[in-house]
Amino acid sequence: RVFLNRRRLEEARQLLQTSRVPLAEIARQTGFSDLPHFNRAFKAEFQTPPETYRRNLRQEISVI
C-alpha cells in the first residue's frame, strides 16, 4: 500500500509540473477519493501542499 501511494503521489507531482489541470482533477486522476485526503498525503510525502508546490514551480520558471 505504501508503494502504491508513493507511486500515485509521484504521478500527481508530475501532473502538477506539466499541466494546469485543477488540483481536484489531479487527485481524482491519481486515485484519491477527495481533495483534502490528497492534500494531506501530498504534504506528508513532499513536505508542502500541492497548491504551494505548483505555485513555487511557476515562480521558479518565471525567474529563469
Buried (B, 14 or more C-beta within 10 A) or exposed (E): EEEEBEEBBEBBBEBBEEEEEEBEEBBBBBBBEEBEEBBEBBBEBBEEBBEEBBEEBEEEEEEE
